[in-house]
Amino acid sequence: MSLKKLFAIVLSAVLLCGAVGCLAEGTIDYNGRTKLAMFAPLTGDNLQYGVKIRNGAQLAVDQFNAEHGTEFTLEVYDDKGDPNEAVNIANMIVSDKDEVVAALAGYGSSCAMATASVFDEEEMILIGVAASHADLPGMGEYVYPIPMSQRLEAVEFANAVEANCGIGKIAIVYQNTDHGVQACNLFKTQWESLGGEVVVFESFVPGETKDFSAVLSKVKSAEPDILYVNAAYNDVAQALMQAKQLELDCAYVGPGMCVNEEFLKLVGTELDGTLILSSTPCFLPSVIESGNIDEATAKFIDEYTAAFGETPDGFSAQGYDSVNIVLNSVLAAGTTDAAAVCEQISAIRSYPGLSGFNMSYNEQKEMNKGIYVFEIVDGSFNRIQ
């Protein structure tokens, strides 16, 4: 074995030990629990997210079992993206708690938050796979999110805009949802603390608003230096394309919800120069081909594509990280006892995950990550930070 290869193996071991304690092989006291129970939308408007998350989670379970000789299983329920249905499933899962290591809330803060008390009362771990609401970590002793907390993300988004566009006048247009309201109020507070001015702060009804001319006319009159639209990719595309048609001359900025192929298909090269901020990476071919990915990410992309016949995305990576954080913590604790596993999860610092970089839990159990900054160049995402 070459010294270079030996060094790489040792470095990987050090990183993993730093994340969840030393993961040397040992005996696990399963206490009869070998099941991970996930609920996610496998039908309905959000099924594409649920399927990606499920696939990433299943790949992680399969790989962990193959590496460690364990027999953990993943059982997935369709919550249809409905919090009421999620609660029904949560009650079913806790009735089977003697076999369940942890529950995984697959997509959205609403379903995770609706079920948090159900699992916490039964002292069962709940992982918010794609739940970034700032209030979630405080909703139970056994509750952990995988995405970056909205509270921390909004602050870092404002910092990233300042770093890339300078401080000045900003217009903020956002979707009137719980996520949009919370994220943009936090962004606004941070922007103003940096010395910037918010000249427009307007919401719209997502999925219903097609004509943004009224709010964009108000934006144009305010003569901002920056327009930040925080919404789902299709609404961001519509708003920014219409801003372009109005010849709104300022920097355009969008959120991580735009980091997908569908957004690029909608905007083509019309929004070249737009900045997109994200706490999760981009797995699109243009980014992969740029070579700006590490070896672990490249391996994940290859193995996921081989298993499911499609390229993974940030949701796939969140499903993958969710399972590995739980199971590596079980391995480190040597038991499936929830309190012992939670102790290992809470201690995670600089976790070498695939759904972000510099992943770390703080004392409030909020996940913190670094921020990716992408610029649209020739109709593709180009990472600049």
C-alpha positions in Angstrom: 0.0 0.0 0.0 1.3 3.4 -1.0 2.0 6.1 1.7 -0.5 8.3 -0.1 -3.3 5.7 0.1 -2.5 4.9 3.8 -2.6 8.6 4.6 -6.1 8.9 3.0 -7.4 6.0 5.0 -6.0 7.4 8.3 -7.4 10.8 7.5 -10.9 9.4 6.7 -10.8 7.5 10.0 -9.9 10.7 12.0 -12.7 12.7 10.3 -15.3 10.0 11.2 -14.1 9.7 14.7 -14.3 13.5 15.1 -17.9 13.4 13.9 -19.4 10.7 16.1 -16.7 9.5 18.4 -14.4 6.6 17.6 -16.3 4.1 15.4 -14.2 1.1 16.0 -16.1 -2.2 15.5 -17.7 -3.5 18.6 -20.8 -5.3 19.8 -24.1 -3.4 19.5 -26.8 -4.0 22.0 -29.7 -3.9 19.6 -32.4 -4.3 22.3 -34.5 -5.9 19.6 -34.5 -2.7 17.5 -33.1 -2.8 13.9 -35.7 -0.8 12.0 -35.6 2.8 10.8 -39.1 4.1 10.1 -39.4 6.9 7.6 -42.5 8.8 6.5 -42.3 10.9 3.3 -44.5 12.0 0.4 -44.5 9.1 -2.1 -47.6 10.4 -3.8 -49.0 14.0 -4.3 -47.3 17.2 -5.3 -44.1 16.6 -3.3 -43.5 13.0 -4.3 -40.3 13.8 -6.2 -38.7 15.0 -2.9 -39.9 12.0 -1.0 -38.6 9.5 -3.5 -35.2 11.1 -3.6 -34.9 11.1 0.2 -36.1 7.5 0.4 -33.5 6.4 -2.2 -30.7 8.2 -0.4 -31.7 6.6 2.9 -32.0 3.1 1.4 -28.5 3.4 -0.2 -27.1 4.4 3.2 -28.8 1.4 5.0 -27.5 -1.0 2.4 -24.0 0.3 2.5 -23.9 0.4 6.3 -25.1 -3.2 6.6 -22.5 -4.4 4.0 -19.7 -2.6 5.7 -20.5 -3.5 9.3 -22.3 -6.9 9.0 -25.5 -5.4 10.5 -29.1 -6.1 9.5 -30.8 -2.7 9.8 -33.9 -2.1 7.7 -35.7 0.9 6.3 -39.5 0.9 6.4 -41.1 3.8 4.5 -44.6 5.1 4.8 -46.4 7.6 2.5 -47.5 10.7 4.4 -48.6 12.4 1.2 -47.0 15.6 2.5 -49.9 16.0 4.9 -49.2 16.7 8.6 -52.4 15.0 9.7 -51.4 11.8 7.8 -47.9 12.1 9.3 -49.4 12.1 12.8 -51.4 9.0 12.0 -48.2 7.3 10.8 -46.2 8.6 13.8 -48.7 6.9 16.2 -48.4 3.7 14.2 -44.6 3.9 14.4 -44.5 4.4 18.2 -46.9 1.5 18.7 -44.0 -0.6 17.2 -41.3 1.2 19.2 -39.8 -2.1 20.5 -38.4 -2.6 17.0 -37.7 1.0 15.9 -34.3 2.6 16.4 -35.4 6.1 15.1 -38.0 7.8 13.0 -37.1 9.9 9.9 -39.5 12.7 8.9 -38.8 12.7 5.2 -39.9 16.0 3.7 -40.9 19.4 5.1 -40.9 21.1 8.5 -44.7 20.9 8.8 -44.8 17.0 9.0 -41.7 16.9 11.3 -43.1 19.5 13.7 -46.6 17.9 13.7 -45.1 14.6 14.9 -42.3 15.8 17.2 -44.3 15.5 20.4 -45.6 12.0 19.5 -42.0 10.7 19.2 -40.6 12.7 22.1 -43.2 11.5 24.6 -42.2 7.9 23.7 -38.4 8.8 24.0 -37.9 7.9 20.3 -35.4 9.7 18.1 -36.9 11.9 15.4 -34.7 13.0 12.5 -36.0 15.9 10.4 -34.5 14.9 7.1 -35.6 18.0 5.2 -37.0 20.1 8.0 -35.2 23.4 8.6 -37.7 25.3 10.8 -35.8 27.1 13.5 -38.3 25.9 16.2 -37.9 22.2 15.4 -34.8 21.4 17.6 -36.5 22.8 20.6 -39.7 20.7 20.2 -38.2 17.6 22.0 -35.2 16.2 23.6 -34.8 13.5 20.9 -35.4 15.7 17.9 -32.6 16.6 15.4 -32.8 18.3 12.0 -30.4 17.5 9.1 -30.8 20.7 7.1 -29.2 23.9 8.3 -31.5 25.7 10.7 -33.5 28.5 9.0 -32.3 30.8 11.8 -28.7 30.2 11.0 -29.2 29.9 7.2 -31.0 33.3 6.9 -28.1 35.0 8.7 -25.5 33.4 6.6 -27.5 34.1 3.4 -27.4 37.8 4.3 -23.7 37.6 5.0 -23.1 35.9 1.6 -25.1 38.5 -0.3 -23.1 41.3 1.4 -19.8 39.5 0.6 -20.7 39.0 -3.1 -22.8 42.1 -3.8 -21.8 44.6 -1.2 -24.0 46.3 1.3 -26.7 48.6 0.1 -30.4 48.7 -0.7 -32.2 45.4 -1.1 -35.7 44.5 -2.2 -37.0 41.2 -0.7 -40.0 39.4 -2.3 -41.0 36.2 -0.6 -43.6 33.5 -0.6 -46.3 33.9 2.1 -45.6 30.6 3.8 -44.3 29.8 7.3 -40.9 29.1 5.8 -40.9 32.2 3.7 -42.0 34.5 6.4 -39.6 33.2 9.0 -36.6 33.0 6.7 -37.0 36.5 5.2 -37.7 38.2 8.6 -34.4 36.7 9.8 -32.6 37.8 6.6 -34.0 41.3 6.9 -32.9 41.6 10.5 -29.4 40.5 9.7 -29.2 42.7 6.6 -30.1 45.8 8.6 -27.6 44.8 11.3 -24.9 44.8 8.6 -25.8 48.4 7.8 -28.0 47.6 4.7 -31.4 49.0 3.9 -34.5 47.0 3.0 -36.5 49.2 0.6 -39.2 46.7 -0.3 -40.4 43.7 1.8 -43.4 42.1 0.0 -45.0 38.7 0.1 -47.1 36.8 -2.5 -49.2 33.7 -2.5 -47.1 30.8 -3.9 -48.6 28.8 -6.7 -51.3 31.4 -7.3 -49.4 34.5 -8.2 -48.3 34.4 -11.9 -48.1 38.2 -12.6 -45.5 39.9 -10.4 -45.8 43.2 -12.2 -47.4 45.1 -9.3 -44.8 44.2 -6.8 -41.9 44.5 -9.3 -43.1 48.0 -10.3 -42.8 48.9 -6.6 -39.4 47.4 -6.5 -38.2 49.3 -9.6 -39.4 52.6 -8.1 -37.3 51.9 -5.0 -34.2 51.5 -7.1 -32.6 48.7 -5.1 -29.0 47.5 -5.6 -30.2 43.9 -5.1 -33.4 41.9 -5.6 -33.8 38.8 -3.5 -36.7 36.5 -4.3 -37.2 33.7 -1.7 -39.6 31.1 -3.0 -39.9 27.7 -4.8 -37.9 27.5 -8.0 -40.8 28.0 -10.4 -42.0 31.2 -8.6 -38.4 32.6 -8.4 -38.0 31.9 -12.2 -41.3 33.8 -13.0 -40.5 36.7 -10.7 -36.9 37.2 -11.9 -37.8 36.7 -15.6 -40.5 39.4 -15.3 -38.0 41.7 -13.5 -35.7 41.2 -16.4 -38.5 42.2 -18.8 -39.1 45.3 -16.8 -35.4 46.1 -17.2 -34.9 46.1 -13.4 -31.2 46.9 -13.3 -29.7 45.4 -10.1 -28.2 42.1 -8.8 -30.6 39.2 -8.7 -30.4 36.6 -5.9 -32.4 33.4 -5.3 -32.4 30.6 -2.6 -31.3 27.0 -2.7 -34.7 25.8 -3.8 -33.6 26.9 -7.3 -30.7 24.5 -7.4 -32.3 22.0 -9.8 -32.5 21.2 -13.5 -36.1 22.4 -13.7 -35.1 25.9 -12.8 -32.5 26.1 -15.4 -34.9 24.8 -18.0 -37.3 27.6 -17.2 -34.7 30.4 -17.3 -32.2 29.3 -19.9 -29.5 31.9 -20.2 -31.9 34.8 -19.5 -30.8 35.0 -15.9 -27.1 34.6 -16.4 -25.3 36.5 -13.6 -28.0 35.6 -11.0 -26.6 34.3 -7.7 -28.2 31.3 -6.0 -27.5 30.7 -2.3 -27.7 27.2 -0.8 -26.7 25.3 2.3 -26.9 22.0 0.3 -24.6 21.1 -2.6 -25.5 20.8 -6.3 -25.3 17.5 -8.1 -26.2 18.6 -11.6 -24.0 17.4 -14.4 -22.6 20.9 -15.1 -21.3 21.2 -11.5 -20.0 17.6 -11.5 -18.2 18.1 -14.8 -16.5 21.2 -13.5 -14.6 18.8 -11.1 -15.4 21.0 -8.1 -16.5 18.0 -6.0 -14.6 15.8 -3.5 -13.9 12.1 -3.8 -16.6 11.1 -1.3 -19.2 13.1 -3.3 -18.1 11.6 -6.6 -18.4 8.1 -5.1 -21.9 8.8 -3.8 -23.0 10.1 -7.1 -21.7 7.0 -8.9 -23.2 4.5 -6.4 -26.6 6.3 -6.3 -26.8 6.5 -10.1 -25.9 2.8 -10.4 -28.6 1.9 -7.8 -31.5 4.1 -9.0 -30.7 5.0 -12.6 -30.7 8.8 -11.9 -28.5 11.5 -10.5 -28.9 12.3 -6.8 -29.8 15.7 -5.5 -29.5 17.5 -2.2 -32.6 15.7 -0.9 -31.0 12.3 -1.7 -27.9 13.4 0.2 -30.0 14.5 3.2 -31.6 11.1 3.3 -28.2 9.5 3.1 -26.7 11.6 5.8 -29.7 11.1 8.1 -29.3 7.3 8.1 -25.5 7.5 8.5 -25.7 9.9 11.4 -28.1 7.7 13.3 -26.4 4.4 12.5 -22.9 5.6 13.1 -24.1 7.1 16.4 -25.6 3.7 17.3 -22.3 2.1 16.5 -20.3 4.6 18.6 -22.7 4.2 21.5 -22.7 0.4 21.2 -26.5 0.4 21.8 -29.8 1.5 20.3 -30.8 3.2 23.6 -32.1 6.6 22.5 -30.4 8.6 25.3 -27.0 7.1 24.5 -27.5 7.5 20.7 -28.6 11.2 21.2 -25.4 11.8 23.2 -23.4 10.8 20.2 -25.5 12.8 17.8 -25.3 15.9 20.0 -21.5 15.7 20.0 -21.2 15.8 16.2 -18.8 18.6 15.1 -17.4 18.9 11.5 -19.3 15.9 10.3 -18.0 14.8 6.8 -21.5 14.6 5.3 -22.6 14.8 1.7 -25.6 17.2 2.2 -23.4 20.2 3.1 -19.9 21.1 4.4 -18.8 22.1 7.9 -21.8 20.2 9.3 -22.1 20.6 13.0 -24.7 20.6 15.8 -24.6 23.5 18.3 -25.8 23.4 21.9 -29.4 24.0 20.8 -29.3 20.9 18.5 -29.4 23.2 15.4 -27.5 22.0 12.4 -25.1 24.5 11.0 -23.4 24.3 7.6 -21.3 26.4 5.2 -23.1 28.3 2.4 -22.6 27.5 -1.3 -22.8 30.4 -3.7 -23.6 29.6 -7.3 -23.7 32.0 -10.3 -25.7 31.2 -13.4 -23.3 31.2 -16.3 -24.4 30.2 -19.8 -27.6 28.7 -18.3 -25.7 26.5 -15.8 -24.7 26.7 -12.2 -21.1 27.7 -11.5 -19.9 27.5 -7.9 -18.1 30.7 -6.9 -17.9 30.1 -3.2 
